[in-house]
Amino acid sequence: MTKATFYFDENVPYGFLISGHSGFAESGEDIVCASVSSVAYMVANTITEILKVNAKIEVNDGKMKLIVNKEQRHITKDILLGLKLHLEGLEEQYPEFIETLTEV
């Protein structure tokens, strides 16, 4: 199962950790993993390359973690909320394969 944990400070999202493989299908055929990976990379690239926000990013096999520095969290709030909403929608469609969590 893929787990997506969003980190919040005073109702402002400041990062996420996405880990695990969904297990929906074999590698290369897994639409749930592909959907999650694609949107996670799009958000990470938008934050760092388009918005030029200083964020710590760790990427390993089956894991991506992004943390935005405290001074720039107001810039990334909406895109992180959009990612959360998107992944919650995937969770509604594929509840056995993805779980979205919030950590305060």
N, C-alpha and C positions, 0 to 999 in steps of 0.2 A: 504494500500500500504506500502511496505517496502521502506525506504529511507536509502541510504548509502552515507554519507558525508565523504569525505577524506580531511584531513587538510594538507596544504603544507606551507613550509617556504623556499623561494628562490628555487623553483622547486624541493624541497626534501619533500617527504611525511613523516609526523611524527605521523600520527594517523588516526583514523576513528571513526565515530558514525554510528551504524546501528540500526534503530528503526522501529517499526511498524510490523504489520502482513500483509502478502501479500494479503490474501483474495482469493487466487487461489482456495482453496478447504477447507473442514472442517479440524479441528485440527486432526493430525495423518495421513492425506491424502494429505497434502499440500506440493507438491514437490518443489515449489519455496522457501517456508520458510525453508524446510529441507536442500535444497542446500545452501542457504545463511548461515544458522546456522552452518552447517558442515564446510564450508570453513572458516568462521569467527573464530570458535574455533580452527581449525587447525593452522591458522595464529597466533592467540594469544598464543597458546601453543608452537609453534615453536619459536616465539620471546622470550618468558619468560623461557621456560624450556630447549630448545635445544641451542639457541644462548646466553642464560643467560643475556639478556638485561633487564635493569631496566625500566619497563613500568607500568604506572598506568592503571588498568583495572577496569571498573565498569560493572557489569552484573545485570540486573533486567529483569522482565518479558517483553519480546519483545524489549529489548534494550541491546546493548553492545557498550561500549566506550573504546578505547585503545589509550593512548598517550605515546609516547616514549620520554625519557628525551633527552635534547638537545645534550649532549655529545655522545650519542650512535646512533643517527639517521642515520649516514652513514652505520651502520651495517644492519639496517632493511629496507633500501630504496627499494631494489629489491623485497623483499617479499610483501611489501605494494603495490608496483606497480603491482605485480602479482595478488594480491587480487582485486585491482581496475579493472584490465583487465578482470578478471574472472566475476566480478559482472556486468561489462558493457556488457559482452557477454550474461549473463542472462537477462539483460535489453532489449537487442535486440530481444531475444526470447519471453519475457513476458513483453512488455512495459506497460501494464495496471497494473502490479503487483509489479514492482520494478523500482526505480529511483536512479541513481547514480549522485552525485553532488560533486563539488570541491570547497573548501573554502580556499582562500589564505589569 
